[in-house]
C-alpha cells in the first residue's frame, strides 16, 4: 500500500511537526519565564514605591504635627496679646482718659483695617 518513499515522507512530516511543536513549546516557555521575571521585578518595584510613599507620608504627617504645634503656640500668644489689649482698653484708667477721636484718625484706622484683609 505505502511505498518506501511515502513512508519516509510521512516520517519526515511527523519529525518536522514534532520538532516544530517542540520549538514553539520551548519558545513559549522562555516567553513565560521572561514575563514571570518581568512581573516579579514590577512587583518588587511596586513594593519599593509603596514603602517610599509610606515613608514620605509619615514625614509629611510629622511636619504637619510640628506646624500644628507651632500654629497653636502662635494662636495662644496672639490670644494673650488680644486679651491684654482688651483688658487695657477696658481698664478704669483708659475709660477716664477716653475722649472722641478725630475724623482723620477714624478714616486712617478704617483704611488700615481694610488693607489688612
Secondary structure, 3 states (H helix, E strand, C coil): CCCHHHHHHHHHHHHHHHHHHHHHHHHHHHHHHHHHHHHHHHHHHHHHHHHHHHHHHHHHHHHHHHHHHHHHHHHHHHHHHHHHHHHHHCCHHHHHCCCCCCHHHHHHHHHHHHHHC
